[in-house]
Amino acid sequence: MRKLLVLCGTILCLTMTAAAQDATAAFDASSPAAEPGAPPITFEPSDRAPWQLAFGYQYQHFKALGQTFSDNGYNIGSTRYFTNSLGLEGIAAFGFGRTSAPLNIVAKSFFIGGGPHVTWHRAGRFEPWGHVLVGLEHFRFAQYSSTVGSNSSVGFMAGGGADFRLFPRAYWRVQGDAIISHFGSATQANYSFGTGMVLNF
């Protein structure tokens, strides 16, 4: 009889222990803490290459310091993207031309600046973008005088364009910009068009 009571007591203890373990597991499974945590929220994670290098040809038309001239030249710039759509751009643009008659002298232009670059990043071959840059505009003329010589001013470049994908990391770019400068007591509104290559890395 004693052995039967011991056996029944042992079975009862084991049964209660198993039931308690099942209840604890069920409680943990229903607890929100047991659910896998949601991924942390980030600000538009970028799946594009973080750096972009652009270089190419440009045509610029200026009317400043009493002179009208157009020049041909080149530009080079880079953009550091922080998201798929927003980056910080820096650019340097050089131009060479001649003023209109009667002076018809050699005129050179130089702009260096930086600012935000906004892109509509998409999976297709066509990627439009825009930028606003502030920097230094410099004109240098071959013949010096009291008004025409070497002149510098704060300059602004604002515009946009589109990049067309040729290869996974190489694009062909076309763009147009308004160039604002302030020489003397007047503000000059000029324009520029350009085209060239863009490399992403």
Backbone torsions as a table, in degrees:
resi	resn	phi	psi	omega
1	MET	NA	-42.7	-179.6
2	ARG	-62.8	-40.5	179.4
3	LYS	-63.4	-36.7	179.2
4	LEU	-66.8	-40.7	178.9
5	LEU	-65.9	-41.0	177.9
6	VAL	-63.0	-42.0	178.8
7	LEU	-63.1	-44.1	179.4
8	CYS	-65.1	-39.9	179.1
9	GLY	-65.1	-40.1	179.3
10	THR	-64.5	-44.9	178.1
11	ILE	-61.1	-40.4	-179.8
12	LEU	-64.3	-43.1	179.3
13	CYS	-63.5	-44.6	179.3
14	LEU	-63.2	-39.8	179.7
15	THR	-64.0	-43.4	-179.7
16	MET	-66.1	-38.3	178.5
17	THR	-64.0	-44.6	178.9
18	ALA	-63.9	-39.4	179.2
19	ALA	-65.1	-40.1	178.9
20	ALA	-64.7	-39.7	178.2
21	GLN	-65.5	-41.0	177.8
22	ASP	-63.0	-39.4	-179.4
23	ALA	-66.9	-40.8	178.2
24	THR	-63.5	-42.0	179.0
25	ALA	-64.6	-40.4	179.0
26	ALA	-65.1	-39.4	178.7
27	PHE	-65.0	-42.6	178.3
28	ASP	-63.5	-38.0	-179.2
29	ALA	-67.7	-32.5	-179.3
30	SER	-87.5	-9.0	-178.5
31	SER	-76.1	137.9	178.5
32	PRO	-60.8	-27.9	-179.2
33	ALA	-67.0	-23.0	-179.0
34	ALA	-81.3	-16.7	180.0
35	GLU	-72.3	145.8	179.6
36	PRO	-62.0	136.8	-176.7
37	GLY	-67.6	147.0	177.3
38	ALA	-70.9	146.9	178.8
39	PRO	-63.1	145.3	-178.9
40	PRO	-62.9	143.9	179.8
41	ILE	-77.9	127.1	177.8
42	THR	-120.9	161.8	-179.3
43	PHE	-85.3	98.1	174.7
44	GLU	41.0	74.3	179.8
45	PRO	-57.3	138.9	-174.2
46	SER	-91.7	131.8	174.2
47	ASP	-111.6	14.3	178.7
48	ARG	-105.1	167.4	176.6
49	ALA	-64.9	135.6	-174.8
50	PRO	-73.3	-22.1	-177.5
51	TRP	-117.9	147.4	179.1
52	GLN	-138.0	130.5	177.7
53	LEU	-116.6	127.3	-178.0
54	ALA	-125.2	141.4	176.0
55	PHE	-154.5	146.8	-179.3
56	GLY	175.6	-166.4	-177.5
57	TYR	-92.6	149.9	175.0
58	GLN	-142.5	148.2	171.6
59	TYR	-117.8	130.7	-179.6
60	GLN	-128.5	144.2	176.8
61	HIS	-123.4	128.1	-176.6
62	PHE	-127.0	149.9	169.1
63	LYS	-138.9	99.9	-174.9
64	ALA	-153.3	152.0	177.2
65	LEU	56.2	33.3	179.7
66	GLY	74.8	9.7	-178.2
67	GLN	-120.5	146.5	173.8
68	THR	-118.6	125.6	-179.9
69	PHE	-154.7	154.4	174.8
70	SER	-120.1	146.7	178.4
71	ASP	-137.1	158.5	174.7
72	ASN	-114.8	144.0	-178.1
73	GLY	-168.1	-151.9	-177.5
74	TYR	-144.8	160.5	177.2
75	ASN	-137.8	154.1	176.0
76	ILE	-142.8	138.0	-178.3
77	GLY	-157.1	166.5	177.2
78	SER	-139.1	152.1	178.7
79	THR	-130.6	133.1	173.4
80	ARG	-106.2	113.8	-179.3
81	TYR	-86.6	135.8	175.7
82	PHE	-104.0	-22.9	173.3
83	THR	-137.7	-177.1	176.7
84	ASN	-60.8	-28.4	-170.2
85	SER	-115.6	-20.7	-171.0
86	LEU	-119.1	130.4	177.9
87	GLY	-142.0	172.4	175.8
88	LEU	-113.9	123.7	-173.3
89	GLU	-111.5	143.2	170.2
90	GLY	-128.2	142.0	-174.4
91	ILE	-145.7	149.6	170.9
92	ALA	-130.7	130.7	-177.1
93	ALA	-129.5	131.2	-178.4
94	PHE	-121.0	139.2	178.6
95	GLY	-138.6	152.1	-177.6
96	PHE	-138.1	129.2	180.0
97	GLY	-163.9	-161.9	179.0
98	ARG	-136.7	148.1	177.6
99	THR	-74.7	164.7	177.9
100	SER	-75.2	168.7	178.7
101	ALA	-64.3	151.3	11.3
102	PRO	-90.4	-14.3	-176.0
103	LEU	-68.7	-51.1	178.5
104	ASN	50.7	53.2	-178.2
105	ILE	-110.2	161.1	-179.4
106	VAL	-67.8	132.3	179.2
107	ALA	-128.5	134.7	178.3
108	LYS	-123.4	145.2	178.5
109	SER	-127.4	152.0	179.3
110	PHE	-148.3	130.2	175.5
111	PHE	-130.6	134.0	172.6
112	ILE	-134.7	132.3	-177.1
113	GLY	-168.8	-178.5	-179.2
114	GLY	-157.3	164.7	179.6
115	GLY	167.6	-172.5	-176.7
116	PRO	-72.8	145.6	177.5
117	HIS	-127.4	118.4	-176.5
118	VAL	-113.1	129.4	-176.0
119	THR	-124.8	142.5	169.8
120	TRP	-90.7	89.6	-175.4
121	HIS	-74.7	127.6	-177.5
122	ARG	-147.6	168.2	-173.8
123	ALA	-80.9	-17.3	-176.3
124	GLY	-77.3	-170.4	-178.3
125	ARG	-84.7	-9.9	-172.3
126	PHE	-113.8	124.4	-176.8
127	GLU	-133.0	100.5	177.2
128	PRO	-76.8	156.5	-178.5
129	TRP	-157.0	167.4	175.8
130	GLY	-147.5	157.8	178.4
131	HIS	-150.4	158.5	174.1
132	VAL	-134.5	119.5	-174.3
133	LEU	-123.2	142.8	174.4
134	VAL	-125.0	141.6	-177.8
135	GLY	-175.5	-144.7	-176.8
136	LEU	-114.6	129.3	173.6
137	GLU	-108.3	129.6	-177.4
138	HIS	-131.3	132.9	174.1
139	PHE	-116.7	139.8	176.2
140	ARG	-135.3	124.1	-179.2
141	PHE	-108.6	149.7	-174.2
142	ALA	-67.0	-30.9	-178.9
143	GLN	-112.6	133.2	-176.6
144	TYR	-96.1	143.4	172.2
145	SER	-150.8	-171.2	-178.4
146	SER	-68.7	-26.2	-177.4
147	THR	-115.8	-26.6	-177.8
148	VAL	-115.2	117.5	-178.8
149	GLY	-173.4	-118.1	177.3
150	SER	-111.0	114.4	-173.9
151	ASN	-132.1	141.1	178.7
152	SER	-130.1	151.8	-178.6
153	SER	-156.6	157.8	169.5
154	VAL	-65.1	135.1	-178.4
155	GLY	-128.8	153.9	177.7
156	PHE	-128.1	141.1	175.4
157	MET	-130.1	124.1	-178.5
158	ALA	-139.2	134.0	-179.9
159	GLY	174.1	-151.6	-178.6
160	GLY	-174.0	-171.1	-178.9
161	GLY	179.9	-154.8	-179.3
162	ALA	-148.1	144.9	175.6
163	ASP	-109.6	134.6	-179.4
164	PHE	-114.8	121.3	-174.6
165	ARG	-71.4	125.7	174.6
166	LEU	-99.8	-42.8	179.2
167	PHE	-137.4	171.3	-177.4
168	PRO	-52.6	-36.1	-178.0
169	ARG	-119.0	9.4	-179.1
170	ALA	-124.0	132.0	-178.7
171	TYR	-128.2	155.9	170.7
172	TRP	-106.5	130.0	-172.8
173	ARG	-112.8	140.3	166.5
174	VAL	-126.0	141.9	-176.2
175	GLN	-153.4	159.8	174.6
176	GLY	-140.8	143.5	-176.0
177	ASP	-141.1	150.5	166.0
178	ALA	-96.7	136.5	-179.0
179	ILE	-118.2	118.2	-177.8
180	ILE	-110.1	129.4	177.1
181	SER	-135.7	169.5	-179.3
182	HIS	-139.4	95.3	177.3
183	PHE	-110.7	137.2	-176.6
184	GLY	68.6	-132.4	179.7
185	SER	-109.1	13.8	-175.4
186	ALA	-124.0	156.1	175.3
187	THR	-102.6	133.5	-177.9
188	GLN	-110.5	134.2	175.9
189	ALA	-111.5	115.8	-178.0
190	ASN	-124.8	-178.1	-177.1
191	TYR	-146.4	163.3	-175.7
192	SER	-148.9	146.0	172.6
193	PHE	-130.2	146.7	-178.8
194	GLY	-154.3	165.8	177.2
195	THR	-154.4	153.1	-179.1
196	GLY	172.3	-165.4	-176.3
197	MET	-101.0	150.6	175.7
198	VAL	-131.1	128.9	178.8
199	LEU	-117.2	133.3	179.1
200	ASN	-109.8	134.7	-179.6
201	PHE	-152.9	NA	NA
